[in-house]
Amino acid sequence: MITLKNRIERIEKEEIIKSLEDCKYVMAHAARRLGITERMIGYKVKKYNIVIKKGEH
């Protein structure tokens, strides 16, 4: 069963990945685009196990 929390987390992860891709994996730029701090995007990247491509940041 998919809970509301799971859906929200999936959407959040997808938006973070999209923003990182659009900002060429520069976390500071992606964070500003999302309206969150650099610290918060770092936390969420770890939380969702998002892989930052080498040579892309």
HUDA-V67076 format. One record per run of one state. SS is the DSSP state (A for helix, B for strand, O for the rest). FROM is the first residue (numbers start at 0). TO is the last residue. If there is no record, write none. Layout:
# HUDA-V67076
SS FROM TO
SS FROM TO
This chain:
# HUDA-V67076
O 0 2
A 3 21
O 22 25
A 26 33
O 34 36
A 37 46
O 47 56
